[in-house]
Amino acid sequence: MVKIRNIELGDFPLLLAPMEDVSDPPFRALCKKYGADLMYTEFISSEGLIRDAAKSIQKLDIYEYERPIGIQIFGADIQSMKQAAAIIEKTNPDILDINYGCPVKKVACKGAGAGILQDIPKMIKMTEEIVKSTGLPVTVKTRLGWDENTKFVVDTAERLQDIGIEAISIHGRTRQQMYKGEADWTLIGAVKNNTRMKIPVFGNGDIDSPEKALEYKNRYGVDGIMIGRATIGYPWFFQEVKHFMRTGEYLPKPTLSKRVEVAKEHLMMSIRWKGEVVGINEMRRHYSNYFKGISHFKDYRSKLVCSSDINEILDTLQFISSHSNQFYYSIP
């Protein structure tokens, strides 16, 4: 049984990665429904929380059905991060996660996210201060290092454990790589197989099929897997991985009617939570995966992505569902 403090996550938990403008409450509701064992919010700016910025405050919304749920923060200033941790503790999540992995320029080049991998002593100090300041279990998400010459994650993970974090998730790329190339899990395995490591170690990066999830579980010995991009527009991925690990067999792909049903459910939850304009806009990134592999779908996808009218979108989805016999899977 994998545990973070007293939170039981099962024998081999699957985690939903925190993804900006993706891992919001509507999407998390679907991922929970289809098998996610632990989920994290979108990352939240510590400075935004302190300034009471509306977008940052909205990201604190968590619901009982999501538990266990972690709230993730990022920032470059230690005092601001401590203040943000105190604000977060009042919302009563199960876990507080620190983002030391975001590679985007506007975050990393300000010394936050993966930017702190250029200053490991500050990373350790910041983490220690946050651990001391909160009663919540603190976890960390990070990368192998800043670049090929600074892949110090084995030593860094051990030091983070020693100052009190209770789990670590590691993305198998450097900041310099961004999301390019293939994720290297060898150092993730080295962290897990370090005999001094006692906390759960979760691997992240390029898990895009059930067979790869099982292969990496067996090859690298991690305690669980954090999954990101493969779930966008495809919340069924969690249950497919679990089924394959348990039986060695693939679950049937969701029918087209089921895809439409869940896409519609996602859309309506998104609109209720964010308002019609933002809700419609942020759903657009999901449609390609909801209908991936469906033949003759290009024109309908364009209608879904280009329309800003909710009735037109719903009509398109209804047409697709009503004429599902016109479509077929062009890939397995």
Secondary structure, DSSP 8 states (H G I E B T S, - for coil): --EETTEE--SS-EEE---TTTSSHHHHHHHHHTT-SEEE---EEHHHHHTT-HHHHHTT---GGG-SEEEEEE-S-HHHHHHHHHHHHHT--SEEEEEE----HHHHTTT-GGGGGG-HHHHHHHHHHHHHH-SS-EEEEEES-SSTT---HHHHHHHHHHTT--EEEEESS-TTTTT-S----HHHHHHHT-TT--S-EEEES---SHHHHHHHHHHH--SEEEE-GGGTT-TTHHHHHHHHHHHSS------HHHHHHHHHHHHHHHHHHH-HHHHHHHHHHHHHHHTTTBTT-HHHHHHHHH---HHHHHHHHHHHHHTGGG--BS--
